[in-house]
Amino acid sequence: IFSKNKMYIGENGILANSNFYNYKQLKKWGFDKESSDLVLQVKKDNQNTNEIVKVKKDDMETINKLIRKYKLNK
C-alpha cells in the first residue's frame, strides 16, 4: 500500500503517517538514500517503533536541518 500523506515538521514535533510525535518521543532519525525514506525511531507507550516516511531526495537535507533545529536547537 502506498499513501501520499503530508508530513509536517513543527516546533513541537512531527506529524507523519497520520501520527503526531513530539521530540521527546523521537529517539533517532535517518535517511535510506536508496529508497528515499525518512526512518524515525520513536518511543511511544514504552515501546520503540520505526516509522518510515517516503520523502523526495531533494528534501532530505532540508528535513534533516529542520529536525536538528527543533530537536537539538542547532
C-alpha positions in Angstrom: 0.0 0.0 0.0 1.3 3.4 -0.9 0.0 6.6 0.6 0.7 10.2 0.0 0.1 11.6 3.4 1.6 15.0 4.2 4.4 15.4 6.7 4.6 18.4 8.9 7.7 19.4 10.9 7.0 21.9 13.6 8.5 23.4 16.8 6.7 20.9 19.0 7.0 17.7 16.9 6.5 15.8 13.7 3.2 14.8 12.1 3.9 11.8 9.8 1.7 8.9 8.6 -1.3 10.4 10.4 0.5 10.2 13.8 2.0 13.0 15.8 5.3 12.5 17.6 6.8 15.1 19.9 10.5 15.5 20.0 10.8 13.7 23.4 9.3 10.6 21.7 11.8 10.9 18.7 14.9 9.0 19.6 16.7 8.7 16.3 16.2 9.6 12.6 18.0 8.9 9.4 17.5 8.5 5.7 17.6 5.5 3.4 19.2 7.1 0.4 18.4 4.2 -2.0 14.6 4.2 -1.3 14.4 7.9 -0.3 12.8 7.1 3.0 12.9 9.0 6.3 13.2 6.5 9.1 12.1 7.7 12.5 12.7 5.6 15.7 10.1 6.7 18.2 9.3 5.6 21.7 5.5 5.7 22.4 3.7 3.8 25.2 7.1 2.4 26.4 7.7 0.7 23.0 10.3 1.5 20.4 8.9 1.5 16.8 10.3 2.6 13.4 8.2 4.8 11.3 9.0 5.1 7.6 8.0 8.2 5.6 8.5 8.5 1.9 10.3 11.8 1.0 11.9 13.3 -2.0 15.6 13.0 -2.3 15.8 16.8 -2.9 14.1 17.4 0.5 16.3 15.2 2.7 18.8 17.9 3.6 16.0 20.4 4.4 14.1 17.9 6.6 17.3 17.0 8.5 18.1 20.6 9.1 14.5 21.3 10.4 14.6 18.3 12.8 18.1 19.3 14.1 16.9 22.8 14.6 13.8 21.9 16.6 15.0 18.8 18.4 18.7 19.7 19.1 18.4 23.5 18.9 21.2 23.5 16.3 
